[in-house]
Amino acid sequence: MRNLWMAGVIAAVGLAMASPVLAMSNKDEVSLADVQMLIDQQKYDMAVDKLQTYLDATPQDANGYNLLGYSYRQLGKYDEAKAAYDRALRLDPGHKGVHEYLGQLYLKTGQPAKAEAELETLKGLCGTDCPEYQALAKAIGAAKK
């Protein structure tokens, strides 16, 4: 009986450590779905705050850093956005969303050649039919007009 109880405790601790949402108290609970809602509402400052809490608990989440970069970019904090995208790419070099958003950042900061390089990277990752490639290609085309 004691071994069964101990196995339950070990399983619960392992589950809590594996899941950043479970490891935090309800008051501090942050999910990327919650953050996405803030972004959809253009509440970028709030999204950044939530993402920093989230990333403190899950520092290996490239998706979190991608959303952090997006939020910073929308706030005009381009250096912070670039740092977040760079961190995301160190964690997941093939993250299509990061390459798209990094290309968008390069367009915003007057670096179209770097945006084109990100487009080529996306072409290598997913071809020309993936939504990330198409969105960045459209933005590059619009920037040329």
N, C-alpha and C positions, 0 to 999 in steps of 0.2 A: 504494500500500500504506500509506504514511504517513497519507494522508487517511482511509483506512478505519479505521486504528487510532485516530486522533484522534476520528473520529465515534463510535467505540465508547466512548472515555473520556468524551466529552461526554454521551452517552446514559446511561452508568452514573452519572455525577455527578448528572444531572438526575433520574434515578430515585431515587437515594438521598435527594436533597433533597425530592422530592415525597412520599416515604413515611417518616413518622417512625420506623416500626419498623425500616426498613432503615438509616436514618441513625444509629441507636444501635448500640452493641455488643450482642452477645447477652446479656451480663450485665445490661444496663440495659433490655433490650427489654420494652416494656409494650404490651399490647393491651387494648382495651375488653372483649374476651371474657374475658381474665384477670381484669380488674376485676369484671366481672359475676359471675364465679365467687366472688370474695371477698364480694361483696355478698350473693349467695345463701346463703353460709355465715355471714352476719352478722358478718363481719370488717371492720367499717366503718373502724376506724383504719388497717388495712392498705390498704384500698381508697383512702382519702384519700391516703396516702403514694404509692401507685402512680399515682393520678390526677394528683397534683402533678407527678410525673416526666413522665407522658404529656402533660400540658398545657403543660409547659415546651417540649416538642418540637412540639406542635400547638396553639398558642394560639387558633386560629380554629375549634376543634371544639366546637360547641354541645352535642353529645351528651356529651362529656367533662365539660363544666361542669354539665350536668343530673345526671349520676351523682355528681359532686362535691357538688352541692347535696343530693341524696338522702342521701348518706352522712353529710354534716354534720347533716342533719335527724334521721337515726336516732341520731346521737350526742348530740342535744339542743343542738347548736351552731347555734342558729337564725339569728343574725346572719350567720355564715359561709355558711349555706345560702342565705339571701336574696341575699347578694352573688353567689354562684355562679349562682343562677337568673337574676338580673338580667344577669349577663355573658352567659349563654346566650341570653337574649332579645334582647340587643343584637346578637348574632351571627345569630340566626334568630328573628325576632319571631313566626313562625307555628309554632314548635315545640310540637306538641300535648303531648308528655310534660312539658315544662317548665311549661306552663300547669296541667296536672293536679297536678304535684308542688308548684307554688307555691300552688295552692289548698289542698292538704293542709297545707302549712306555715301558711297563714293560719288554718286550723282549729285546728292545734296551739297557735297563739299567741293564740287568742281573738279572731280577726278574721273572723267568719263573713260579713260583708258583702263583704269582699275576696275570700273564697273563692267567693261567689256571682258576683262579677264575673268571676273566672277561668272559672267554669262558663259564663257567657254568652259569653266569648271563645271557649271551646271549641265552643260551639254554632255560632258564626259560622264557625269554621274547619272543622268536620267534621260538624255536625249532632248529633243526639242518639243516633245509633247507634254512634259510634266508641267504642272501649274506654276512652279517656281521659275522655271525657265521662261515660260510665256509671260509671266508678270514682269520679270526683269527686262525681257526683250521689249515689251510694250513701254516700260518706263524709259529705257534707253532711246527708243524711237521718238517718244514725246520730247525728250530732252534735246534731241537734234533739231527739232522744228523751231 
